[in-house]
Amino acid sequence: MSETLDVIIVGAGSAGLSALRQVRKRTQRFVIINDGHWGTVCARVGCMPSKLLIEAANAFHRRSTFEEFGIHGADRLTLNIPDVLRRVRRLRDDFVASTLKTTEELGERAISGHARLLAPDRLTVNGQELRARNIIIATGAHPVVPSSWQKLEERLLTTDTLFEQETLPSRMAVVGMGSIGIEMAQALSRLGINVVAFNSNQAVAGLTDPQVNSIAIEQLEHEFPIHIGNEADLEILHDGVQVYAGSTKVMVDCVLAALGRRPNIENLGLETLGVSLDKHGMPPVNPNTMQIADLPIFMAGDANDQTPLLHEAADEGYISGINATHASLVCFKRRTSLAIVFSDPDISVVGCRFQDLDSEKTLTGEVHFDRQGRARAGQRNKGIMRLYADAENGRLLGAEMCAPAGEHMAHLLALAIDRSLTVQDILRLPFYHPVLEEGFRTALRDLAAQLPTGNESDLATCGAFDIEALD
Amino acid sequence: MSETLDVIIVGAGSAGLSALRQVRKRTQRFVIINDGHWGTVCARVGCMPSKLLIEAANAFHRRSTFEEFGIHGADRLTLNIPDVLRRVRRLRDDFVASTLKTTEELGERAISGHARLLAPDRLTVNGQELRARNIIIATGAHPVVPSSWQKLEERLLTTDTLFEQETLPSRMAVVGMGSIGIEMAQALSRLGINVVAFNSNQAVAGLTDPQVNSIAIEQLEHEFPIHIGNEADLEILHDGVQVYAGSTKVMVDCVLAALGRRPNIENLGLETLGVSLDKHGMPPVNPNTMQIADLPIFMAGDANDQTPLLHEAADEGYISGINATHASLVCFKRRTSLAIVFSDPDISVVGCRFQDLDSEKTLTGEVHFDRQGRARAGQRNKGIMRLYADAENGRLLGAEMCAPAGEHMAHLLALAIDRSLTVQDILRLPFYHPVLEEGFRTALRDLAAQLPTGNESDLATCGAFDIEALD
């Protein structure tokens, strides 16, 4: 058996690479092990290729506004799906290449193979046993596919295979209306594919505010049908796939499974760590240190199933990388919660979710974008933003929205929530004219009107004043 | 002579209406006087119609990206300028109508006519003399047109007349590359008009950072020529207008004068107030109270030539309205400075301008958007953002940028600057992936790398940590 390493990183995705960056600063006695393709899920099959597909789809969809703008000939535009997919892969390859650079220069310290833990300080890979003072597990996750669906073979797609297609058929079902399902269903529909979508429960896109949820569904249903409330069952027929959900029966050419992702922890040997695993086989992981129980093992990114988002995975890799190379354990405060679905309008949840708030102690302010000036000018006037504030002190706690430029306003909201700002604090912001952020201001004013009022001398001495709507 | 009123508001534009809203809450003994069209400059000939034109132009321009996306037939799209202008006016009329509602219900308290001050508490309108305890002057501004250009008649346009055109000629000069000039030149060019632009000085769009300025000019020059550094002279010929600037000579069909706006203070009787007027005839106006000297007269909006922007005009109307009806003078803290030019990419100046900072005490961080991931996905990868921070404590002081989604990031920056946040504070923000705001983060990291470093225990105890770039 070889020397004891300082750190073994298992997994070279976004979390593993982020950990690697910290580990390398402090020791050269490490290895990184990766099973399957090198390159991150984000760049290969996640964030980036999906956004490439969405941007093309949205560019094409914009033609529906042309006649109203005074632009003619939109009906003569055609979209070539093989061309779209070729561009997706070309830029995707470029993004993947940049994630590969780091590990390519590592030589023997980058190992291809499946790692299996033997103990908290040992694992085996390619028949070789490795020992390390600290181990970081960042094995990622894979798309959930019910085992009975495997028989669909090439008629079943996931994001692992979608972007590899040379072309796409004319009828597709998307099962699951989480972030990936919504983004892909809308993009495929906008590319001209007849999409039909299914979601087993009432809530889509991670929304918990029923009003925002129903407006989000309503917006999407203008573009493709969504069957909600029943599990989808599939039956393969000679000319396609029959999708059943409740009393609905739809024939499609293929199915995109978007049922979420499951951590890659099978056959990883977590049971050898001597800690109790939950019913999914997951050990306890401290979100502020990423440590598993009190062991010198850390678990970061989608593998730990806590917050499977790129920026959180990168943070968790960072925390793991620090803690795997630091004399004493460092405890990190995590960031304000932020999730964005890149649909149109964007769907976003920032800070506290509606369902986690005490309705007795919370005020809600809202704005509908259908009459908002700038949104009307750009023919993007749809959607809603709902803000939640502490009824006692006016602090902004969270927001859920389905709104134009929502991805941008979500960052503005995240900053306000992170800094514990009150509604009045935020109303001191200069809101330019005409911008979509004036819609955000309308929702803030809706909240302000419900808060105990300050008097005018407060207004003057603190300098915090707000102007009323002009438009 | 009639009773003494509490307040006379002169001007029913954005500032006047904002003042009216405050005045009405406290007294019914007021009148509002308006000369010429009722309805705000913003809705009639400013912010709103310009944005309507820009949105149509940008929608049409987007076709230049279609082939790369895999969308074919872009060359068969045509834009009908009369249709575009009809839509501009249709929506514009709707925006104007909403600004008219307030004054229409005032009956005799809304007076059409030209007001002329007789003394600090008296004025004349339509031959009638009115007296008031307080007067608010909010007479707005008008486009600057050199007197020698008047002879061009219908070959000379300003924003007062541009949107009234049934159609537009094929060759247009835009003189002046301030916010209005840039917005209209780019929009007209994108509508298919051969635009040539002129600016007498080196700086455009209110930019003071030479690097941002040169990138902004470079971006615009991909679309239309800009002649910089010479005053434009015009000569009317039988088949058009010859524009001269330095050694340049260009023939066009008409000229859009975008040389700025001048306060409407002529023949207003300001000389009767007994205060000293500056060389432009402007009295001293306190920006925190809007008071003229120590008189019971207030001056708000474009009329005072301080910050001719809608949101500032509305604030100034608010301040004037409060102070004209309040027993003692209230002093207001003004908002963080924010200016946005709705070009593509957007041009924006937030907080302190580059030229107003002490370079010895300021750090600069920057990002170029040409390699930014999300910008590349959307074929919007151009532009630059430059951030300025206090070299001692890392507080963000200001920014100038020409960047995709700049109008949104400008609000995020304004909030950070308003709250006196440091670079490290802002880096605690969750930056989602992939978003344009990650470009902002790159510029923040550029600054952070120049700041004195904190140690790891600081990192942990304060909880403010940042992750490094993955992409």
Interface residues (C-beta under 8 A of the other chain):
Chain A: S14 L17 S18 R21 T40 C42 A43 C47 M48 K51 L52 E55 A56 A59 F60 R62 T65 F66 E68 F69 G70 I71 H72 G73 A74 R76 L77 T78 L79 N80 I81 P82 D83 V84 L85 R86 R87 L91 F95 S98 T99 L309 L310 H311 A314 D315 G317 Y318 I322 H326 V330 C331 F332 K333 R335 T336 S337 L338 A339 I340 G373 R374 R376 A377 G378 Q379 A405 E407 H408 M409 A410 H411 L412 A414 L415 A416 D418 R419 L421 D425 I426 R428 L429 P430 F431 Y432 H433 P434 V435 L436 E437 E456 S457 L459 A460 G463 A464 F465 I467 E468 L470 D471
Chain B: S14 L17 S18 R21 T40 C42 A43 C47 M48 K51 L52 E55 A56 A59 F60 R62 T65 F66 E68 F69 G70 I71 H72 G73 A74 R76 L77 T78 L79 N80 I81 P82 D83 V84 L85 R86 R87 L91 F95 S98 T99 L309 L310 H311 A314 D315 G317 Y318 I322 H326 V330 C331 F332 K333 R335 T336 S337 L338 A339 I340 G373 R374 R376 A377 G378 Q379 A405 E407 H408 M409 A410 H411 L412 A414 L415 A416 D418 R419 L421 D425 I426 R428 L429 P430 F431 Y432 H433 P434 V435 L436 E437 E456 S457 L459 A460 C462 G463 A464 F465 I467 E468 L470 D471
